[in-house]
Amino acid sequence: MAQTNEPLPGQAGLANTSLLSGFDNREISPNPHEKQAAITALRRDFVAEALRVVAIKAAHAAEDIELGDDVCAERGLGIVIAHVKEAAKTFREMRREVGQ
């Protein structure tokens, strides 16, 4: 039976592993521009998701107000305000780091 250098099934990509570190770090060090682009993309996703939560919670708060449920409406408004503040803060940080 001839030996090959191909990994066994289920071990693809483990050729550069080390028993001490688990993997070879030299192959995964992104350049600073790629890292910043990835961080910016994550922040954009965070802001978008926070604004989606704001839209949903604002709609629920409006329904609560129409139903006369002031306690739930007030709680919903608090959640809306907290998410808007956090989204705005993250957006400002992102813009500052990107330099716009």
C-alpha contacts under 8 A as a table, 3 or more apart, distances in Angstrom:
res1	aa1	res2	aa2	distance
7	P	11	Q	5.71
7	P	12	A	5.70
7	P	13	G	7.87
7	P	14	L	7.69
7	P	15	A	7.28
8	L	11	Q	5.47
8	L	12	A	7.11
9	P	12	A	6.86
11	Q	14	L	5.64
12	A	15	A	7.48
13	G	16	N	7.38
14	L	17	T	5.39
14	L	23	F	7.84
16	N	23	F	6.19
16	N	24	D	5.78
17	T	21	S	7.66
17	T	22	G	5.50
17	T	23	F	4.19
17	T	24	D	5.94
18	S	21	S	5.57
18	S	22	G	5.06
18	S	23	F	5.46
18	S	24	D	6.88
19	L	22	G	5.63
21	S	24	D	7.29
24	D	27	E	6.40
24	D	28	I	7.86
25	N	28	I	5.50
25	N	29	S	6.77
26	R	29	S	6.10
30	P	34	E	6.12
30	P	35	K	6.28
31	N	34	E	5.50
31	N	35	K	6.40
32	P	35	K	5.01
32	P	36	Q	6.09
33	H	36	Q	5.13
33	H	37	A	6.08
34	E	37	A	5.04
34	E	38	A	6.15
35	K	38	A	5.14
35	K	39	I	6.27
36	Q	39	I	5.07
36	Q	40	T	6.08
37	A	40	T	5.09
37	A	41	A	6.15
38	A	41	A	5.08
38	A	42	L	6.26
39	I	42	L	5.12
39	I	43	R	6.21
40	T	43	R	5.07
40	T	44	R	6.16
40	T	94	M	6.26
40	T	98	V	7.76
41	A	44	R	5.08
41	A	45	D	6.25
42	L	45	D	5.06
42	L	46	F	6.17
43	R	46	F	4.94
43	R	47	V	6.19
43	R	90	T	6.74
43	R	91	F	7.33
43	R	94	M	6.74
44	R	47	V	5.20
44	R	48	A	6.15
44	R	91	F	7.43
44	R	94	M	7.96
45	D	48	A	5.12
45	D	49	E	6.08
46	F	49	E	5.18
46	F	50	A	6.07
46	F	87	A	7.44
47	V	50	A	5.09
47	V	51	L	6.20
47	V	87	A	4.87
47	V	88	A	7.68
47	V	90	T	6.85
47	V	91	F	6.63
48	A	51	L	5.19
48	A	52	R	6.29
48	A	87	A	8.00
49	E	52	R	4.98
49	E	53	V	6.32
50	A	53	V	5.12
50	A	54	V	6.25
50	A	83	H	5.74
50	A	84	V	7.16
50	A	86	E	7.82
50	A	87	A	5.98
51	L	54	V	4.82
51	L	55	A	6.24
51	L	83	H	7.19
51	L	84	V	6.88
51	L	87	A	7.06
52	R	55	A	5.14
52	R	56	I	6.36
53	V	56	I	5.17
53	V	57	K	5.98
53	V	80	V	7.63
53	V	83	H	7.45
54	V	57	K	5.21
54	V	58	A	5.80
54	V	79	I	7.66
54	V	80	V	4.96
54	V	81	I	7.99
54	V	83	H	6.32
54	V	84	V	6.85
55	A	58	A	5.20
55	A	59	A	6.22
56	I	59	A	5.21
56	I	60	H	6.30
57	K	60	H	4.98
57	K	61	A	6.03
57	K	76	G	5.84
57	K	77	L	7.51
57	K	79	I	7.21
57	K	80	V	6.16
58	A	61	A	5.01
58	A	62	A	6.15
58	A	76	G	6.82
58	A	77	L	6.76
58	A	80	V	6.31
59	A	62	A	5.09
59	A	63	E	6.34
60	H	63	E	5.06
60	H	64	D	6.14
60	H	73	A	7.64
60	H	76	G	7.13
61	A	64	D	4.92
61	A	65	I	6.17
61	A	72	C	7.02
61	A	73	A	4.47
61	A	74	E	7.42
61	A	76	G	5.21
61	A	77	L	6.38
62	A	65	I	5.11
62	A	66	E	6.29
62	A	73	A	7.05
63	E	66	E	5.04
63	E	67	L	6.16
63	E	73	A	8.00
64	D	67	L	5.02
64	D	68	G	6.10
64	D	69	D	5.04
64	D	70	D	6.79
64	D	72	C	6.35
64	D	73	A	5.15
65	I	68	G	5.00
65	I	69	D	5.78
65	I	70	D	6.06
65	I	73	A	5.74
66	E	69	D	7.68
69	D	72	C	5.75
69	D	73	A	6.20
70	D	73	A	4.93
70	D	74	E	5.97
71	V	74	E	5.26
71	V	75	R	6.30
72	C	75	R	5.03
72	C	76	G	6.01
73	A	76	G	5.05
73	A	77	L	6.14
74	E	77	L	5.07
74	E	78	G	6.26
75	R	78	G	5.08
75	R	79	I	6.39
76	G	79	I	5.10
76	G	80	V	6.20
77	L	80	V	4.94
77	L	81	I	6.12
78	G	81	I	5.15
78	G	82	A	6.14
79	I	82	A	5.12
79	I	83	H	6.16
80	V	83	H	5.28
80	V	84	V	6.13
81	I	84	V	5.13
81	I	85	K	6.13
82	A	85	K	5.22
82	A	86	E	6.23
83	H	86	E	5.13
83	H	87	A	5.98
84	V	87	A	5.11
84	V	88	A	6.03
85	K	88	A	5.18
85	K	89	K	6.12
86	E	89	K	5.09
86	E	90	T	6.12
87	A	90	T	5.22
87	A	91	F	6.00
88	A	91	F	5.02
88	A	92	R	6.12
89	K	92	R	5.21
89	K	93	E	6.28
90	T	93	E	5.08
90	T	94	M	6.09
91	F	94	M	5.06
91	F	95	R	6.17
92	R	95	R	5.15
92	R	96	R	6.09
93	E	96	R	5.09
93	E	97	E	6.19
94	M	97	E	5.25
94	M	98	V	6.12
95	R	98	V	5.13
95	R	99	G	5.97
95	R	100	Q	5.41
96	R	99	G	5.03
96	R	100	Q	6.35
97	E	100	Q	7.94
